[in-house]
Amino acid sequence: MKPVTEQLALLEQGIETLISYDELKDKLGQNRPLRVKLGCDPTAADLHLGHSIVLHKLRQFQGLGHKAVLIIGDYTALIGDPTGQSKTRPMLSPEDIDRNSKTYFEQAGKILDTSPDKLEIRRNSEWLGKMSFADVIRLASKMTVSRMLERDTFEKRHEAGVPIGVHEFLYPLMQGHDSVTIRADVELGGTDQTFNNLVGRDLQRNAGQEPQVVMILPILEGTDGVEKMSKSKGNHIGLNDTPRDMFGKTMSITDDLMWRWYPLLLGKTPSEIGVLKAGHPMEAKKSLAHALVVQYHGRAAADRAAEEFDKQFSQRKLSEVARILPIPAGEIWIVELIEKAHAFKSRSDIRRVIHGGGVTIDGQKITDDNARVTVHDGQVLKAGKLVVVKLTVA
């Protein structure tokens, strides 16, 4: 294995929070393969670029000689992670979960080393499904209600009078119990997983184990530039998306989002991004889209996707490459419509683009900033260089 200082220098890159540096240094100093845990609930059939951030960090650990432990949360998915949810999630059926789980290994294999000595894949139904009701009671006794309400999701819902199911309190405990069962040395997660990961540390201490290091990575914003990437929000790019879709969806994002994606998805340094910013934003975005397709489909596929995009764009076949923007039925003020694309900083900026003749719907120019329009499925809205979206009635 590489010296501890070299491992730390690599593993710290792109990290939002590390709990704690000294503990990780001590674990690496034990000169043994660490067990590095990542849990994925199969609540949807596809992994997306948001998942790739933690998967690439897991791959770094593998490259340093450590073992990745990928947990398919087929039992935690019965509840669904309440993180960031304003209401109780509907419970998935076992059939839905099993169907979604089947594709995860193949998709994770696009990033991870799948050699048996480098990757261990487990389903948490192996241990959670065998627990008796008495076991569940003992697990629940490890957490107080006041501690659980420290979680911002629960705190906000409690203050707003939004119901919280008792079963939702079990989710962090189940995820933490996973860490105890597989004896995790490190757990990876996005910023929304901090509470769950810390519960794992508490439960490991209670079980007499050395607590896991918690390594928190940034959350990737989806193609809308506002919400975190999620299939349910329709702002995702799946690892299994076709090269054409992956390229086209990437080209639909705003310039501001592009500069945030470069370091998170490709590991670009500030100096490298500075060089890209010196050129034309469109070319930088094409480079980003091309690099992402290369990662998941190879260079030949990326070259073809770029050629197809250029051909479609030059022929104005925008409806085939534009991202989808859901809009409520009925009339809507043109400024408010463009605002929903989250590409402009202010309504004044939107008005300037309208007055300058930079706004069209299906090629029809709109120059009146007081205009009201009725949206129809499939219309393409263009607003300056920042917005090219396909409208759909929500």
C-alpha positions as CSV (number, residue, x, y, z in Angstrom):
1,M,0.0,0.0,0.0
2,K,1.0,3.6,-0.6
3,P,2.3,5.7,2.4
4,V,-0.5,7.1,4.6
5,T,0.3,10.7,3.6
6,E,-0.1,9.9,-0.1
7,Q,-3.4,8.1,0.6
8,L,-4.7,11.0,2.6
9,A,-3.8,13.5,0.0
10,L,-5.8,11.6,-2.6
11,L,-8.8,10.7,-0.5
12,E,-9.2,14.3,0.8
13,Q,-9.8,15.6,-2.7
14,G,-13.4,16.8,-3.2
15,I,-14.5,16.0,0.3
16,E,-17.0,18.3,2.0
17,T,-16.7,16.9,5.6
18,L,-14.5,14.3,7.2
19,I,-15.2,12.9,10.6
20,S,-12.5,12.7,11.4
21,Y,-9.1,13.2,9.7
22,D,-7.1,11.8,12.7
23,E,-9.3,8.7,12.8
24,L,-8.8,8.1,9.1
25,K,-5.1,8.6,9.4
26,D,-5.0,6.0,12.3
27,K,-7.0,3.5,10.3
28,L,-4.8,3.9,7.2
29,G,-1.8,3.5,9.5
30,Q,-3.0,0.0,10.5
31,N,-1.7,-1.2,7.1
32,R,-4.6,-3.4,6.2
33,P,-7.4,-3.2,3.6
34,L,-10.2,-1.0,5.1
35,R,-13.8,-1.9,4.6
36,V,-15.4,1.1,2.9
37,K,-19.2,1.1,2.9
38,L,-21.6,2.7,0.5
39,G,-25.3,2.1,0.6
40,C,-27.7,2.5,-2.3
41,D,-31.5,2.0,-1.9
42,P,-33.1,0.6,-5.1
43,T,-35.9,3.1,-5.1
44,A,-35.5,3.6,-8.8
45,A,-34.1,1.3,-11.6
46,D,-31.2,3.6,-12.5
47,L,-28.2,5.1,-10.9
48,H,-27.4,8.6,-12.1
49,L,-24.5,11.0,-12.2
50,G,-25.3,12.1,-8.7
51,H,-24.5,8.6,-7.5
52,S,-21.2,8.7,-9.5
53,I,-19.6,11.2,-7.1
54,V,-19.5,8.7,-4.2
55,L,-18.9,5.8,-6.5
56,H,-15.7,7.4,-7.9
57,K,-14.5,8.1,-4.3
58,L,-15.2,4.4,-3.5
59,R,-13.1,3.5,-6.6
60,Q,-10.2,5.6,-5.3
61,F,-10.3,3.5,-2.1
62,Q,-10.2,0.4,-4.2
63,G,-7.2,1.7,-6.2
64,L,-5.3,2.2,-2.9
65,G,-5.9,-1.5,-1.9
66,H,-9.0,-1.2,0.2
67,K,-12.3,-3.1,-0.1
68,A,-15.5,-1.5,-1.3
69,V,-18.6,-2.9,0.4
70,L,-21.7,-1.9,-1.7
71,I,-24.9,-2.4,0.2
72,I,-28.0,-2.7,-1.8
73,G,-30.6,-1.5,0.6
74,D,-33.5,-3.7,-0.4
75,Y,-34.8,-3.6,3.2
76,T,-34.2,0.0,4.0
77,A,-36.0,0.8,0.6
78,L,-39.2,-0.6,2.1
79,I,-39.3,2.6,4.2
80,G,-37.4,4.9,1.9
81,D,-34.9,7.5,3.2
82,P,-36.9,10.3,4.8
83,T,-33.9,12.7,4.2
84,G,-35.2,15.9,2.5
85,Q,-38.7,14.6,2.3
86,S,-41.6,17.0,3.2
87,K,-44.0,14.1,3.7
88,T,-43.9,10.3,4.3
89,R,-42.7,8.4,1.3
90,P,-45.1,5.7,-0.2
91,M,-43.8,2.3,0.6
92,L,-42.4,0.3,-2.4
93,S,-43.4,-3.3,-3.0
94,P,-40.8,-6.1,-2.7
95,E,-41.3,-6.7,-6.4
96,D,-40.4,-3.1,-7.3
97,I,-37.3,-3.2,-5.1
98,D,-36.2,-6.6,-6.5
99,R,-36.6,-5.3,-10.1
100,N,-34.6,-2.2,-9.4
101,S,-31.9,-4.0,-7.5
102,K,-31.0,-6.3,-10.5
103,T,-29.6,-3.4,-12.5
104,Y,-27.4,-1.9,-9.8
105,F,-24.5,-4.2,-10.0
106,E,-24.1,-3.7,-13.7
107,Q,-24.4,0.1,-13.4
108,A,-22.0,0.3,-10.4
109,G,-19.5,-1.8,-12.5
110,K,-19.2,1.1,-14.9
111,I,-17.1,2.8,-12.2
112,L,-16.1,0.2,-9.6
113,D,-13.5,-2.6,-9.8
114,T,-15.8,-5.6,-9.6
115,S,-13.0,-8.1,-8.7
116,P,-14.1,-10.2,-5.7
117,D,-11.1,-9.1,-3.8
118,K,-12.0,-5.5,-4.3
119,L,-15.8,-5.5,-4.1
120,E,-18.3,-7.1,-1.7
121,I,-21.9,-6.7,-2.6
122,R,-24.5,-7.3,0.1
123,R,-28.3,-6.9,0.5
124,N,-29.3,-5.6,3.9
125,S,-32.2,-8.0,3.9
126,E,-29.6,-10.6,4.8
127,W,-29.6,-9.4,8.4
128,L,-32.5,-6.9,8.7
129,G,-34.9,-9.5,7.3
130,K,-33.9,-12.0,10.1
131,M,-34.5,-9.6,13.0
132,S,-37.3,-10.5,15.4
133,F,-39.7,-7.9,16.8
134,A,-37.7,-8.0,20.1
135,D,-34.5,-7.3,18.0
136,V,-36.2,-4.2,16.5
137,I,-37.2,-3.0,20.0
138,R,-33.6,-3.4,21.2
139,L,-32.4,-1.4,18.2
140,A,-35.0,1.3,18.7
141,S,-33.9,1.7,22.3
142,K,-30.5,2.9,21.1
143,M,-32.0,6.3,20.0
144,T,-34.0,8.9,21.8
145,V,-36.8,10.9,20.2
146,S,-35.1,14.2,21.0
147,R,-31.9,13.0,19.2
148,M,-34.0,11.9,16.2
149,L,-35.7,15.3,16.0
150,E,-32.3,16.9,15.7
151,R,-32.5,15.8,12.1
152,D,-33.6,18.8,10.1
153,T,-36.0,16.9,7.9
154,F,-37.9,15.7,11.0
155,E,-37.6,19.0,12.9
156,K,-39.1,21.0,10.0
157,R,-42.0,18.5,9.5
158,H,-42.7,18.4,13.3
159,E,-42.8,22.2,13.5
160,A,-45.0,22.4,10.4
161,G,-47.4,19.9,11.9
162,V,-46.7,17.4,9.0
163,P,-47.2,13.8,10.1
164,I,-44.1,11.7,10.7
165,G,-44.5,7.9,10.6
166,V,-42.9,6.0,13.5
167,H,-41.4,3.6,10.8
168,E,-39.4,6.6,9.4
169,F,-37.5,6.9,12.7
170,L,-36.3,3.3,12.0
171,Y,-34.5,4.3,8.8
172,P,-31.3,5.8,10.3
173,L,-31.2,2.9,12.8
174,M,-31.4,0.3,10.0
175,Q,-28.7,2.1,8.0
176,G,-26.5,2.3,11.1
177,H,-27.1,-1.3,11.9
178,D,-25.7,-2.1,8.4
179,S,-22.4,-0.6,9.5
180,V,-22.3,-2.7,12.7
181,T,-23.1,-5.9,10.7
182,I,-20.4,-5.4,8.0
183,R,-18.0,-3.8,10.5
184,A,-17.4,-0.7,8.3
185,D,-14.2,1.2,8.7
186,V,-15.4,4.1,6.5
187,E,-18.9,5.1,5.3
188,L,-19.3,7.4,2.3
189,G,-22.4,9.6,1.6
190,G,-23.6,12.9,0.3
191,T,-24.3,15.8,2.6
192,D,-27.8,14.7,3.0
193,Q,-26.5,11.4,4.6
194,T,-24.6,13.0,7.5
195,F,-27.1,12.2,10.2
196,N,-27.6,8.6,9.0
197,N,-23.8,8.1,8.9
198,L,-23.3,9.5,12.4
199,V,-25.9,7.1,13.7
200,G,-23.8,4.3,12.4
201,R,-20.9,5.6,14.5
202,D,-23.1,5.7,17.6
203,L,-24.3,2.1,17.1
204,Q,-20.8,0.8,16.4
205,R,-19.5,2.3,19.7
206,N,-22.5,0.8,21.5
207,A,-21.6,-2.6,19.9
208,G,-18.0,-2.3,21.1
209,Q,-16.6,-1.6,17.6
210,E,-14.3,1.2,16.5
211,P,-16.6,3.8,15.0
212,Q,-16.5,4.3,11.2
213,V,-15.0,7.3,9.6
214,V,-17.7,9.4,8.0
215,M,-16.7,10.9,4.6
216,I,-19.2,13.3,3.2
217,L,-19.2,14.4,-0.4
218,P,-21.1,17.2,-2.2
219,I,-24.6,16.7,-3.6
220,L,-24.8,17.1,-7.4
221,E,-27.5,19.5,-8.6
222,G,-29.6,18.1,-11.4
223,T,-30.1,19.5,-14.9
224,D,-32.5,22.1,-13.6
225,G,-29.7,23.6,-11.5
226,V,-31.8,23.8,-8.4
227,E,-32.8,20.5,-6.9
228,K,-30.5,17.6,-6.2
229,M,-30.3,15.1,-9.0
230,S,-33.1,12.7,-8.8
231,K,-35.1,10.5,-11.2
232,S,-38.3,11.4,-9.4
233,K,-37.7,15.1,-10.1
234,G,-36.9,14.5,-13.8
235,N,-33.6,16.3,-13.6
236,H,-31.3,13.3,-13.8
237,I,-28.8,11.9,-16.3
238,G,-28.7,8.1,-15.8
239,L,-25.5,6.0,-16.0
240,N,-27.5,3.8,-18.5
241,D,-28.7,6.7,-20.6
242,T,-27.8,6.4,-24.3
243,P,-24.8,8.4,-25.4
244,R,-27.1,10.7,-27.4
245,D,-29.3,11.4,-24.3
246,M,-26.4,11.9,-22.0
247,F,-24.8,14.3,-24.4
248,G,-28.0,16.2,-25.1
249,K,-29.1,16.5,-21.5
250,T,-25.6,17.8,-20.5
251,M,-25.8,20.4,-23.3
252,S,-29.2,21.6,-21.8
253,I,-27.7,22.8,-18.4
254,T,-26.8,26.4,-17.6
255,D,-23.3,27.7,-17.8
256,D,-23.2,28.3,-14.0
257,L,-24.2,24.7,-13.4
258,M,-21.5,23.5,-15.9
259,W,-18.8,25.1,-13.9
260,R,-20.0,23.3,-10.8
261,W,-20.2,20.0,-12.6
262,Y,-16.6,20.1,-13.9
263,P,-14.9,19.7,-10.5
264,L,-17.5,17.3,-9.1
265,L,-17.8,14.9,-12.0
266,L,-14.4,15.2,-13.8
267,G,-12.2,16.4,-10.9
268,K,-11.1,19.6,-12.7
269,T,-8.9,22.0,-10.7
270,P,-9.6,25.7,-10.5
271,S,-6.7,26.4,-12.8
272,E,-8.0,23.9,-15.4
273,I,-11.5,25.5,-15.1
274,G,-9.9,28.9,-15.6
275,V,-8.4,27.8,-18.9
276,L,-11.9,26.5,-20.0
277,K,-13.5,29.8,-19.0
278,A,-11.2,31.7,-21.2
279,G,-12.8,30.0,-24.2
280,H,-16.4,29.9,-25.4
281,P,-19.0,28.5,-23.0
282,M,-20.6,26.4,-25.7
283,E,-17.3,24.7,-26.5
284,A,-16.6,24.1,-22.8
285,K,-20.1,22.5,-22.4
286,K,-19.4,20.2,-25.4
287,S,-16.2,19.2,-23.8
288,L,-18.0,18.3,-20.6
289,A,-20.7,16.4,-22.4
290,H,-18.1,14.5,-24.5
291,A,-16.0,13.6,-21.4
292,L,-19.0,12.2,-19.6
293,V,-20.1,10.1,-22.5
294,V,-16.5,8.8,-22.8
295,Q,-16.6,7.7,-19.2
296,Y,-19.7,5.5,-19.5
297,H,-19.8,4.6,-23.2
298,G,-16.3,5.1,-24.7
299,R,-14.7,7.6,-27.1
300,A,-16.3,6.3,-30.3
301,A,-19.8,6.7,-28.8
302,A,-18.9,10.1,-27.5
303,D,-17.7,11.2,-30.9
304,R,-20.9,10.0,-32.6
305,A,-23.1,11.8,-29.9
306,A,-21.2,15.0,-30.5
307,E,-21.6,14.8,-34.3
308,E,-25.3,14.0,-33.9
309,F,-25.8,17.0,-31.6
310,D,-24.1,19.4,-33.9
311,K,-26.2,18.1,-36.8
312,Q,-29.4,18.4,-34.8
313,F,-28.6,21.8,-33.4
314,S,-27.6,23.2,-36.8
315,Q,-30.9,21.9,-38.3
316,R,-32.8,23.4,-35.3
317,K,-34.2,20.0,-34.2
318,L,-34.1,21.3,-30.7
319,S,-37.0,19.2,-29.4
320,E,-34.9,16.1,-29.7
321,V,-32.0,17.4,-27.5
322,A,-33.7,20.0,-25.2
323,R,-34.4,19.1,-21.5
324,I,-38.0,18.8,-20.4
325,L,-39.5,21.6,-18.4
326,P,-42.9,20.8,-16.8
327,I,-45.3,23.8,-16.7
328,P,-48.8,24.0,-15.1
329,A,-51.7,24.0,-17.5
330,G,-53.3,27.3,-18.5
331,E,-52.0,30.7,-19.3
332,I,-48.7,31.9,-17.9
333,W,-46.8,35.2,-18.1
334,I,-43.8,34.9,-20.4
335,V,-41.4,36.2,-17.8
336,E,-42.6,33.7,-15.3
337,L,-42.3,30.9,-17.8
338,I,-38.7,31.7,-18.6
339,E,-38.0,32.1,-14.9
340,K,-39.0,28.5,-14.3
341,A,-35.9,27.4,-16.3
342,H,-33.7,28.8,-13.5
343,A,-31.1,30.2,-15.9
344,F,-31.4,33.9,-15.2
345,K,-30.4,35.8,-12.1
346,S,-33.4,38.3,-12.2
347,R,-36.5,39.2,-14.0
348,S,-34.8,42.3,-15.3
349,D,-32.3,40.0,-17.2
350,I,-35.2,38.1,-18.7
351,R,-36.9,41.3,-19.8
352,R,-33.7,42.4,-21.5
353,V,-33.5,39.2,-23.5
354,I,-37.2,39.5,-24.5
355,H,-36.7,43.1,-25.6
356,G,-33.6,42.1,-27.6
357,G,-35.6,39.5,-29.6
358,G,-33.9,36.5,-28.0
359,V,-37.1,34.7,-26.9
360,T,-39.0,32.3,-29.2
361,I,-41.6,29.5,-28.7
362,D,-41.5,27.1,-31.6
363,G,-39.6,29.7,-33.6
364,Q,-42.2,32.4,-33.0
365,K,-40.4,35.5,-31.6
366,I,-41.9,37.1,-28.5
367,T,-40.8,40.7,-27.8
368,D,-43.5,41.9,-25.4
369,D,-42.5,41.2,-21.8
370,N,-46.2,41.5,-20.7
371,A,-47.3,38.7,-23.0
372,R,-49.2,35.7,-21.7
373,V,-48.9,32.4,-23.4
374,T,-50.7,29.0,-23.3
375,V,-48.2,26.1,-23.2
376,H,-48.8,23.0,-25.3
377,D,-46.9,19.7,-25.0
378,G,-43.8,19.6,-27.1
379,Q,-43.2,23.3,-27.7
380,V,-39.6,24.4,-27.6
381,L,-38.8,27.6,-25.7
382,K,-35.5,29.4,-26.4
383,A,-34.3,32.4,-24.3
384,G,-31.0,33.8,-25.2
385,K,-28.0,31.4,-25.1
386,L,-29.0,30.0,-21.6
387,V,-32.4,28.3,-22.2
388,V,-33.4,25.7,-24.7
389,V,-36.2,23.6,-23.2
390,K,-39.0,21.4,-24.3
391,L,-42.2,22.4,-22.6
392,T,-44.7,19.8,-21.2
393,V,-48.0,20.4,-19.4
394,A,-47.6,19.1,-15.9
